[in-house]
Amino acid sequence: IVDDGGYGILREYMTGAFGESTGTELARPDFVALAESFGVPAVRTSPESLAADLGKALAAPGPSVVVLPALLRMFEPTHL
């Protein structure tokens, strides 16, 4: 899960079109705790440990959750 804490893509579009965004920030659920409450192993990761954490998750049998907290920033337009 790439958790940007809201509707990141809409936030970027609104800021680009109107100079500000509204209604795009959400309370961040604790996805790790939520997954674990269902018996699913989960880890919160960082860009530095993402590759290792994904490798462990993919090597483990059954489902798992890897959460990467992030702030979406679009560098290129998605359309012309």
Legacy VTK file of the C-alpha trace (Angstrom):
# vtk DataFile Version 3.0
C-alpha trace
ASCII
DATASET POLYDATA
POINTS 80 float
0.000 0.000 0.000
1.422 3.389 -0.966
-0.333 5.484 1.673
-0.420 9.164 0.764
-2.993 9.975 3.439
-5.718 10.952 1.041
-6.648 11.314 -2.560
-3.194 12.304 -3.780
-3.979 12.272 -7.474
-7.017 14.509 -6.952
-4.971 16.782 -4.682
-2.439 17.294 -7.482
-5.110 17.914 -10.144
-6.982 20.433 -7.971
-3.814 22.285 -7.012
-2.750 22.479 -10.644
-6.153 23.656 -11.852
-7.269 25.897 -8.984
-4.149 26.644 -6.951
-5.425 24.722 -3.920
-7.199 21.517 -3.009
-10.090 20.725 -0.694
-11.508 17.494 0.652
-8.506 15.395 -0.329
-6.918 14.796 3.083
-8.069 11.774 5.042
-7.271 10.402 8.467
-4.688 7.695 7.902
-5.924 4.317 9.047
-3.279 2.139 10.647
-3.074 -0.374 7.787
-0.494 -2.470 9.657
-2.761 -2.856 12.695
-5.769 -3.480 10.458
-3.998 -6.257 8.552
-2.701 -7.816 11.755
-6.215 -7.766 13.238
-7.156 -10.180 10.440
-4.116 -12.346 11.107
-2.220 -11.026 8.084
1.465 -10.211 8.635
2.203 -6.552 7.923
5.090 -4.111 8.030
5.469 -0.347 7.678
8.438 0.343 5.427
10.524 3.212 4.087
12.015 3.882 0.657
15.355 2.622 1.981
14.004 -0.733 3.194
11.223 -1.210 0.631
13.086 -3.737 -1.540
14.025 -5.917 1.436
10.543 -5.719 2.986
8.845 -6.552 -0.324
11.220 -9.472 -0.807
10.337 -10.877 2.617
6.614 -10.389 2.011
6.730 -12.091 -1.391
8.787 -15.002 -0.031
6.348 -15.676 2.816
3.432 -18.046 2.237
-0.025 -16.479 2.192
-1.038 -12.846 2.150
0.971 -10.013 3.632
0.805 -6.232 3.660
3.641 -3.761 3.117
2.767 -0.116 3.806
4.868 2.734 2.421
3.828 6.120 3.855
4.300 8.700 1.115
3.325 12.100 -0.175
2.390 11.862 -3.826
4.071 14.436 -6.005
3.513 14.221 -9.723
6.503 15.277 -11.787
5.022 14.914 -15.261
1.521 15.714 -16.505
-0.628 12.648 -17.021
-2.345 14.157 -20.061
-1.976 17.028 -22.502
LINES 1 81
80 0 1 2 3 4 5 6 7 8 9 10 11 12 13 14 15 16 17 18 19 20 21 22 23 24 25 26 27 28 29 30 31 32 33 34 35 36 37 38 39 40 41 42 43 44 45 46 47 48 49 50 51 52 53 54 55 56 57 58 59 60 61 62 63 64 65 66 67 68 69 70 71 72 73 74 75 76 77 78 79
